[in-house]
Amino acid sequence: MDWKHVPLNDWISLAVGIIGFLSALAARRDRLPDWARKWLRRIGSARIMDAIERAAAITELSPDARRAQAVTYLQELTVRELGFPIPQSIANLLIEHAYQQWKRGSR
């Protein structure tokens, strides 16, 4: 097969397909898994952002310590306000996801 004899329409179709695939990957990059989105719906983005902002107000903590404190705040908040505990791994994932969105929004 000679590459010079491939029609231009085929090259254009291939390029459109690759661009579509890459844009689908980029859009999916920021999405949470289904099970994590269920937790997010139950808790609410406002509560998660509140935990992040409360932890950010403690200036003497390092960024990693603030993130850990935000996870603790979120766990305490869900038990107190919603009546159910959230596992630390899920709280950490939700805090990280909301924090990344918060960082993008503050730029």
N, CA, C and O atoms as a GROMACS GRO file, in nm:
protein
  428
    1MET      N    1   0.084  -0.118   0.000
    1MET     CA    2   0.000   0.000   0.000
    1MET      C    3   0.088   0.124   0.000
    1MET      O    4   0.187   0.132   0.073
    2ASP      N    5   0.052   0.218  -0.080
    2ASP     CA    6   0.128   0.341  -0.094
    2ASP      C    7   0.050   0.455  -0.028
    2ASP      O    8  -0.066   0.476  -0.060
    3TRP      N    9   0.113   0.528   0.065
    3TRP     CA   10   0.047   0.635   0.139
    3TRP      C   11   0.005   0.752   0.049
    3TRP      O   12  -0.084   0.829   0.083
    4LYS      N   13   0.071   0.764  -0.064
    4LYS     CA   14   0.040   0.874  -0.156
    4LYS      C   15  -0.095   0.854  -0.225
    4LYS      O   16  -0.154   0.950  -0.274
    5HIS      N   17  -0.144   0.731  -0.229
    5HIS     CA   18  -0.267   0.702  -0.299
    5HIS      C   19  -0.390   0.695  -0.207
    5HIS      O   20  -0.499   0.658  -0.251
    6VAL      N   21  -0.372   0.730  -0.080
    6VAL     CA   22  -0.485   0.733   0.013
    6VAL      C   23  -0.560   0.865  -0.012
    6VAL      O   24  -0.499   0.972  -0.009
    7PRO      N   25  -0.690   0.857  -0.035
    7PRO     CA   26  -0.766   0.980  -0.065
    7PRO      C   27  -0.766   1.079   0.051
    7PRO      O   28  -0.759   1.039   0.168
    8LEU      N   29  -0.772   1.206   0.019
    8LEU     CA   30  -0.772   1.313   0.118
    8LEU      C   31  -0.892   1.300   0.213
    8LEU      O   32  -0.880   1.332   0.331
    9ASN      N   33  -1.006   1.256   0.163
    9ASN     CA   34  -1.125   1.237   0.247
    9ASN      C   35  -1.098   1.136   0.359
    9ASN      O   36  -1.148   1.153   0.471
   10ASP      N   37  -1.022   1.033   0.330
   10ASP     CA   38  -0.988   0.934   0.432
   10ASP      C   39  -0.900   0.995   0.541
   10ASP      O   40  -0.918   0.966   0.659
   11TRP      N   41  -0.804   1.079   0.501
   11TRP     CA   42  -0.718   1.145   0.599
   11TRP      C   43  -0.799   1.241   0.687
   11TRP      O   44  -0.776   1.249   0.807
   12ILE      N   45  -0.893   1.312   0.626
   12ILE     CA   46  -0.977   1.404   0.702
   12ILE      C   47  -1.065   1.327   0.800
   12ILE      O   48  -1.081   1.368   0.915
   13SER      N   49  -1.123   1.216   0.755
   13SER     CA   50  -1.206   1.134   0.843
   13SER      C   51  -1.125   1.080   0.960
   13SER      O   52  -1.173   1.077   1.074
   14LEU      N   53  -1.004   1.037   0.934
   14LEU     CA   54  -0.917   0.987   1.040
   14LEU      C   55  -0.885   1.098   1.140
   14LEU      O   56  -0.888   1.076   1.261
   15ALA      N   57  -0.854   1.216   1.090
   15ALA     CA   58  -0.821   1.329   1.178
   15ALA      C   59  -0.941   1.367   1.265
   15ALA      O   60  -0.925   1.394   1.384
   16VAL      N   61  -1.061   1.370   1.207
   16VAL     CA   62  -1.181   1.404   1.284
   16VAL      C   63  -1.206   1.298   1.392
   16VAL      O   64  -1.243   1.331   1.504
   17GLY      N   65  -1.186   1.172   1.359
   17GLY     CA   66  -1.204   1.065   1.456
   17GLY      C   67  -1.106   1.075   1.572
   17GLY      O   68  -1.144   1.056   1.687
   18ILE      N   69  -0.981   1.106   1.542
   18ILE     CA   70  -0.880   1.119   1.648
   18ILE      C   71  -0.910   1.239   1.736
   18ILE      O   72  -0.898   1.231   1.858
   19ILE      N   73  -0.950   1.351   1.676
   19ILE     CA   74  -0.984   1.470   1.754
   19ILE      C   75  -1.104   1.442   1.843
   19ILE      O   76  -1.106   1.484   1.959
   20GLY      N   77  -1.204   1.372   1.792
   20GLY     CA   78  -1.320   1.336   1.872
   20GLY      C   79  -1.283   1.247   1.989
   20GLY      O   80  -1.333   1.265   2.100
   21PHE      N   81  -1.197   1.151   1.964
   21PHE     CA   82  -1.153   1.060   2.071
   21PHE      C   83  -1.078   1.136   2.179
   21PHE      O   84  -1.102   1.115   2.298
   22LEU      N   85  -0.988   1.224   2.139
   22LEU     CA   86  -0.911   1.302   2.237
   22LEU      C   87  -0.999   1.397   2.316
   22LEU      O   88  -0.976   1.416   2.436
   23SER      N   89  -1.098   1.457   2.252
   23SER     CA   90  -1.187   1.547   2.326
   23SER      C   91  -1.275   1.469   2.423
   23SER      O   92  -1.307   1.520   2.531
   24ALA      N   93  -1.314   1.347   2.388
   24ALA     CA   94  -1.391   1.263   2.481
   24ALA      C   95  -1.307   1.225   2.602
   24ALA      O   96  -1.357   1.223   2.714
   25LEU      N   97  -1.181   1.195   2.580
   25LEU     CA   98  -1.092   1.165   2.693
   25LEU      C   99  -1.073   1.286   2.782
   25LEU      O  100  -1.072   1.274   2.905
   26ALA      N  101  -1.058   1.402   2.722
   26ALA     CA  102  -1.039   1.524   2.802
   26ALA      C  103  -1.164   1.557   2.882
   26ALA      O  104  -1.152   1.602   2.996
   27ALA      N  105  -1.281   1.535   2.827
   27ALA     CA  106  -1.405   1.564   2.900
   27ALA      C  107  -1.425   1.466   3.014
   27ALA      O  108  -1.481   1.502   3.118
   28ARG      N  109  -1.381   1.345   2.997
   28ARG     CA  110  -1.401   1.241   3.098
   28ARG      C  111  -1.301   1.252   3.213
   28ARG      O  112  -1.324   1.197   3.321
   29ARG      N  113  -1.194   1.322   3.191
   29ARG     CA  114  -1.086   1.332   3.289
   29ARG      C  115  -1.133   1.388   3.422
   29ARG      O  116  -1.087   1.342   3.526
   30ASP      N  117  -1.222   1.485   3.422
   30ASP     CA  118  -1.266   1.551   3.545
   30ASP      C  119  -1.389   1.488   3.608
   30ASP      O  120  -1.437   1.536   3.711
   31ARG      N  121  -1.441   1.383   3.550
   31ARG     CA  122  -1.564   1.322   3.604
   31ARG      C  123  -1.533   1.223   3.713
   31ARG      O  124  -1.432   1.153   3.710
   32LEU      N  125  -1.621   1.220   3.808
   32LEU     CA  126  -1.612   1.122   3.915
   32LEU      C  127  -1.678   0.992   3.870
   32LEU      O  128  -1.764   0.994   3.783
   33PRO      N  129  -1.639   0.880   3.928
   33PRO     CA  130  -1.709   0.754   3.900
   33PRO      C  131  -1.854   0.762   3.948
   33PRO      O  132  -1.888   0.847   4.031
   34ASP      N  133  -1.939   0.675   3.898
   34ASP     CA  134  -2.082   0.677   3.934
   34ASP      C  135  -2.104   0.668   4.084
   34ASP      O  136  -2.185   0.743   4.139
   35TRP      N  137  -2.033   0.578   4.151
   35TRP     CA  138  -2.054   0.560   4.294
   35TRP      C  139  -2.013   0.686   4.371
   35TRP      O  140  -2.073   0.717   4.474
   36ALA      N  141  -1.911   0.757   4.324
   36ALA     CA  142  -1.869   0.880   4.392
   36ALA      C  143  -1.968   0.993   4.366
   36ALA      O  144  -1.991   1.077   4.453
   37ARG      N  145  -2.029   0.996   4.246
   37ARG     CA  146  -2.130   1.098   4.217
   37ARG      C  147  -2.255   1.078   4.303
   37ARG      O  148  -2.322   1.175   4.338
   38LYS      N  149  -2.286   0.952   4.339
   38LYS     CA  150  -2.399   0.928   4.429
   38LYS      C  151  -2.372   0.988   4.566
   38LYS      O  152  -2.460   1.051   4.625
   39TRP      N  153  -2.251   0.969   4.616
   39TRP     CA  154  -2.215   1.030   4.744
   39TRP      C  155  -2.221   1.182   4.734
   39TRP      O  156  -2.269   1.249   4.825
   40LEU      N  157  -2.172   1.236   4.624
   40LEU     CA  158  -2.173   1.381   4.604
   40LEU      C  159  -2.315   1.437   4.604
   40LEU      O  160  -2.341   1.542   4.662
   41ARG      N  161  -2.407   1.365   4.540
   41ARG     CA  162  -2.548   1.410   4.539
   41ARG      C  163  -2.608   1.404   4.679
   41ARG      O  164  -2.683   1.494   4.718
   42ARG      N  165  -2.575   1.300   4.755
   42ARG     CA  166  -2.631   1.287   4.890
   42ARG      C  167  -2.578   1.395   4.983
   42ARG      O  168  -2.652   1.448   5.066
   43ILE      N  169  -2.451   1.428   4.970
   43ILE     CA  170  -2.389   1.524   5.060
   43ILE      C  171  -2.414   1.667   5.012
   43ILE      O  172  -2.451   1.754   5.091
   44GLY      N  173  -2.394   1.691   4.884
   44GLY     CA  174  -2.410   1.825   4.828
   44GLY      C  175  -2.278   1.897   4.815
   44GLY      O  176  -2.193   1.891   4.904
   45SER      N  177  -2.262   1.965   4.706
   45SER     CA  178  -2.138   2.039   4.680
   45SER      C  179  -2.116   2.150   4.780
   45SER      O  180  -2.002   2.180   4.816
   46ALA      N  181  -2.224   2.212   4.826
   46ALA     CA  182  -2.210   2.324   4.920
   46ALA      C  183  -2.146   2.279   5.051
   46ALA      O  184  -2.062   2.349   5.107
   47ARG      N  185  -2.185   2.161   5.099
   47ARG     CA  186  -2.126   2.110   5.224
   47ARG      C  187  -1.978   2.078   5.206
   47ARG      O  188  -1.897   2.103   5.296
   48ILE      N  189  -1.943   2.024   5.091
   48ILE     CA  190  -1.803   1.991   5.065
   48ILE      C  191  -1.721   2.119   5.055
   48ILE      O  192  -1.611   2.127   5.110
   49MET      N  193  -1.773   2.219   4.985
   49MET     CA  194  -1.701   2.346   4.973
   49MET      C  195  -1.690   2.414   5.110
   49MET      O  196  -1.589   2.478   5.138
   50ASP      N  197  -1.790   2.399   5.194
   50ASP     CA  198  -1.784   2.455   5.328
   50ASP      C  199  -1.670   2.391   5.407
   50ASP      O  200  -1.597   2.461   5.478
   51ALA      N  201  -1.654   2.260   5.396
   51ALA     CA  202  -1.546   2.191   5.466
   51ALA      C  203  -1.410   2.240   5.415
   51ALA      O  204  -1.317   2.258   5.494
   52ILE      N  205  -1.398   2.261   5.284
   52ILE     CA  206  -1.272   2.309   5.227
   52ILE      C  207  -1.243   2.451   5.276
   52ILE      O  208  -1.129   2.481   5.313
   53GLU      N  209  -1.342   2.537   5.275
   53GLU     CA  210  -1.321   2.676   5.317
   53GLU      C  211  -1.289   2.686   5.466
   53GLU      O  212  -1.208   2.769   5.506
   54ARG      N  213  -1.352   2.602   5.548
   54ARG     CA  214  -1.322   2.603   5.691
   54ARG      C  215  -1.178   2.559   5.716
   54ARG      O  216  -1.110   2.616   5.801
   55ALA      N  217  -1.134   2.459   5.641
   55ALA     CA  218  -0.995   2.413   5.657
   55ALA      C  219  -0.897   2.515   5.601
   55ALA      O  220  -0.787   2.531   5.655
   56ALA      N  221  -0.933   2.584   5.494
   56ALA     CA  222  -0.845   2.686   5.435
   56ALA      C  223  -0.826   2.805   5.527
   56ALA      O  224  -0.728   2.878   5.516
   57ALA      N  225  -0.920   2.826   5.617
   57ALA     CA  226  -0.911   2.940   5.710
   57ALA      C  227  -0.802   2.919   5.816
   57ALA      O  228  -0.760   3.015   5.880
   58ILE      N  229  -0.758   2.797   5.834
   58ILE     CA  230  -0.652   2.768   5.932
   58ILE      C  231  -0.518   2.791   5.863
   58ILE      O  232  -0.469   2.703   5.792
   59THR      N  233  -0.460   2.906   5.884
   59THR     CA  234  -0.341   2.945   5.808
   59THR      C  235  -0.213   2.876   5.854
   59THR      O  236  -0.118   2.867   5.776
   60GLU      N  237  -0.208   2.828   5.976
   60GLU     CA  238  -0.082   2.768   6.024
   60GLU      C  239  -0.062   2.624   5.976
   60GLU      O  240   0.041   2.564   6.004
   61LEU      N  241  -0.159   2.568   5.906
   61LEU     CA  242  -0.146   2.432   5.855
   61LEU      C  243  -0.084   2.431   5.716
   61LEU      O  244  -0.101   2.525   5.638
   62SER      N  245  -0.013   2.324   5.686
   62SER     CA  246   0.040   2.305   5.551
   62SER      C  247  -0.076   2.268   5.457
   62SER      O  248  -0.183   2.230   5.505
   63PRO      N  249  -0.057   2.277   5.326
   63PRO     CA  250  -0.165   2.238   5.233
   63PRO      C  251  -0.213   2.095   5.253
   63PRO      O  252  -0.333   2.068   5.244
   64ASP      N  253  -0.121   2.003   5.279
   64ASP     CA  254  -0.162   1.864   5.302
   64ASP      C  255  -0.242   1.850   5.431
   64ASP      O  256  -0.340   1.775   5.438
   65ALA      N  257  -0.201   1.924   5.533
   65ALA     CA  258  -0.274   1.919   5.661
   65ALA      C  259  -0.412   1.984   5.646
   65ALA      O  260  -0.509   1.939   5.707
   66ARG      N  261  -0.421   2.089   5.564
   66ARG     CA  262  -0.553   2.151   5.539
   66ARG      C  263  -0.646   2.054   5.469
   66ARG      O  264  -0.764   2.047   5.501
   67ARG      N  265  -0.592   1.980   5.372
   67ARG     CA  266  -0.674   1.883   5.300
   67ARG      C  267  -0.721   1.773   5.395
   67ARG      O  268  -0.837   1.731   5.389
   68ALA      N  269  -0.633   1.727   5.482
   68ALA     CA  270  -0.672   1.625   5.581
   68ALA      C  271  -0.776   1.681   5.677
   68ALA      O  272  -0.869   1.610   5.716
   69GLN      N  273  -0.761   1.807   5.715
   69GLN     CA  274  -0.859   1.870   5.805
   69GLN      C  275  -0.994   1.885   5.735
   69GLN      O  276  -1.098   1.869   5.799
   70ALA      N  277  -0.993   1.916   5.606
   70ALA     CA  278  -1.118   1.926   5.530
   70ALA      C  279  -1.190   1.791   5.526
   70ALA      O  280  -1.312   1.785   5.534
   71VAL      N  281  -1.113   1.683   5.512
   71VAL     CA  282  -1.173   1.549   5.514
   71VAL      C  283  -1.237   1.522   5.650
   71VAL      O  284  -1.348   1.469   5.658
   72THR      N  285  -1.167   1.559   5.756
   72THR     CA  286  -1.222   1.541   5.891
   72THR      C  287  -1.348   1.623   5.910
   72THR      O  288  -1.448   1.573   5.962
   73TYR      N  289  -1.346   1.750   5.867
   73TYR     CA  290  -1.465   1.834   5.876
   73TYR      C  291  -1.582   1.772   5.801
   73TYR      O  292  -1.695   1.771   5.850
   74LEU      N  293  -1.555   1.721   5.682
   74LEU     CA  294  -1.663   1.661   5.601
   74LEU      C  295  -1.720   1.538   5.670
   74LEU      O  296  -1.841   1.518   5.671
   75GLN      N  297  -1.635   1.455   5.726
   75GLN     CA  298  -1.683   1.337   5.797
   75GLN      C  299  -1.768   1.375   5.917
   75GLN      O  300  -1.874   1.315   5.940
   76GLU      N  301  -1.724   1.473   5.993
   76GLU     CA  302  -1.801   1.518   6.109
   76GLU      C  303  -1.934   1.580   6.065
   76GLU      O  304  -2.037   1.557   6.128
   77LEU      N  305  -1.930   1.657   5.958
   77LEU     CA  306  -2.050   1.724   5.908
   77LEU      C  307  -2.156   1.624   5.862
   77LEU      O  308  -2.274   1.642   5.890
   78THR      N  309  -2.114   1.520   5.791
   78THR     CA  310  -2.213   1.422   5.742
   78THR      C  311  -2.277   1.346   5.857
   78THR      O  312  -2.396   1.314   5.852
   79VAL      N  313  -2.201   1.316   5.960
   79VAL     CA  314  -2.259   1.247   6.075
   79VAL      C  315  -2.356   1.340   6.149
   79VAL      O  316  -2.465   1.299   6.186
   80ARG      N  317  -2.315   1.465   6.169
   80ARG     CA  318  -2.396   1.561   6.245
   80ARG      C  319  -2.522   1.604   6.169
   80ARG      O  320  -2.631   1.604   6.225
   81GLU      N  321  -2.507   1.641   6.041
   81GLU     CA  322  -2.620   1.698   5.967
   81GLU      C  323  -2.703   1.596   5.890
   81GLU      O  324  -2.824   1.612   5.875
   82LEU      N  325  -2.638   1.491   5.842
   82LEU     CA  326  -2.710   1.395   5.758
   82LEU      C  327  -2.737   1.262   5.828
   82LEU      O  328  -2.822   1.185   5.784
   83GLY      N  329  -2.666   1.236   5.936
   83GLY     CA  330  -2.692   1.116   6.013
   83GLY      C  331  -2.625   0.990   5.962
   83GLY      O  332  -2.660   0.880   6.006
   84PHE      N  333  -2.531   1.002   5.872
   84PHE     CA  334  -2.459   0.883   5.826
   84PHE      C  335  -2.311   0.916   5.813
   84PHE      O  336  -2.275   1.028   5.776
   85PRO      N  337  -2.226   0.818   5.843
   85PRO     CA  338  -2.082   0.841   5.829
   85PRO      C  339  -2.038   0.819   5.683
   85PRO      O  340  -2.096   0.739   5.610
   86ILE      N  341  -1.936   0.891   5.644
   86ILE     CA  342  -1.879   0.874   5.511
   86ILE      C  343  -1.739   0.816   5.529
   86ILE      O  344  -1.661   0.866   5.611
   87PRO      N  345  -1.705   0.712   5.454
   87PRO     CA  346  -1.570   0.656   5.466
   87PRO      C  347  -1.463   0.760   5.430
   87PRO      O  348  -1.485   0.848   5.347
   88GLN      N  349  -1.349   0.747   5.493
   88GLN     CA  350  -1.242   0.844   5.472
   88GLN      C  351  -1.196   0.847   5.327
   88GLN      O  352  -1.166   0.954   5.274
   89SER      N  353  -1.190   0.732   5.262
   89SER     CA  354  -1.143   0.730   5.123
   89SER      C  355  -1.238   0.806   5.031
   89SER      O  356  -1.193   0.876   4.940
   90ILE      N  357  -1.366   0.793   5.054
   90ILE     CA  358  -1.464   0.864   4.972
   90ILE      C  359  -1.461   1.014   5.004
   90ILE      O  360  -1.469   1.097   4.913
   91ALA      N  361  -1.450   1.047   5.131
   91ALA     CA  362  -1.441   1.188   5.169
   91ALA      C  363  -1.318   1.252   5.108
   91ALA      O  364  -1.323   1.366   5.062
   92ASN      N  365  -1.207   1.180   5.108
   92ASN     CA  366  -1.084   1.231   5.048
   92ASN      C  367  -1.101   1.254   4.898
   92ASN      O  368  -1.056   1.356   4.845
   93LEU      N  369  -1.166   1.161   4.829
   93LEU     CA  370  -1.189   1.176   4.685
   93LEU      C  371  -1.278   1.295   4.656
   93LEU      O  372  -1.251   1.372   4.564
   94LEU      N  373  -1.385   1.311   4.733
   94LEU     CA  374  -1.477   1.423   4.711
   94LEU      C  375  -1.411   1.557   4.742
   94LEU      O  376  -1.432   1.655   4.670
   95ILE      N  377  -1.332   1.562   4.848
   95ILE     CA  378  -1.260   1.685   4.881
   95ILE      C  379  -1.161   1.719   4.770
   95ILE      O  380  -1.152   1.834   4.729
   96GLU      N  381  -1.089   1.622   4.723
   96GLU     CA  382  -0.991   1.646   4.617
   96GLU      C  383  -1.060   1.695   4.489
   96GLU      O  384  -1.012   1.788   4.424
   97HIS      N  385  -1.170   1.632   4.454
   97HIS     CA  386  -1.244   1.672   4.334
   97HIS      C  387  -1.296   1.815   4.348
   97HIS      O  388  -1.280   1.896   4.256
   98ALA      N  389  -1.357   1.847   4.461
   98ALA     CA  390  -1.410   1.982   4.482
   98ALA      C  391  -1.297   2.084   4.491
   98ALA      O  392  -1.312   2.196   4.444
   99TYR      N  393  -1.186   2.045   4.551
   99TYR     CA  394  -1.072   2.136   4.562
   99TYR      C  395  -1.015   2.171   4.426
   99TYR      O  396  -0.980   2.286   4.401
  100GLN      N  397  -1.006   2.073   4.339
  100GLN     CA  398  -0.956   2.100   4.202
  100GLN      C  399  -1.049   2.195   4.128
  100GLN      O  400  -1.003   2.284   4.057
  101GLN      N  401  -1.180   2.177   4.144
  101GLN     CA  402  -1.275   2.269   4.082
  101GLN      C  403  -1.266   2.408   4.144
  101GLN      O  404  -1.276   2.508   4.074
  102TRP      N  405  -1.247   2.414   4.275
  102TRP     CA  406  -1.234   2.541   4.344
  102TRP      C  407  -1.109   2.616   4.298
  102TRP      O  408  -1.113   2.737   4.278
  103LYS      N  409  -0.997   2.542   4.280
  103LYS     CA  410  -0.873   2.603   4.232
  103LYS      C  411  -0.891   2.658   4.091
  103LYS      O  412  -0.843   2.768   4.060
  104ARG      N  413  -0.960   2.583   4.005
  104ARG     CA  414  -0.984   2.630   3.868
  104ARG      C  415  -1.072   2.755   3.866
  104ARG      O  416  -1.052   2.845   3.785
  105GLY      N  417  -1.170   2.759   3.957
  105GLY     CA  418  -1.260   2.873   3.962
  105GLY      C  419  -1.196   2.998   4.021
  105GLY      O  420  -1.238   3.109   3.989
  106SER      N  421  -1.095   2.981   4.106
  106SER     CA  422  -1.034   3.097   4.171
  106SER      C  423  -0.926   3.161   4.084
  106SER      O  424  -0.877   3.269   4.119
  107ARG      N  425  -0.889   3.100   3.974
  107ARG     CA  426  -0.784   3.157   3.886
  107ARG      C  427  -0.836   3.268   3.804
  107ARG      O  428  -0.762   3.327   3.725
   0.00000   0.00000   0.00000
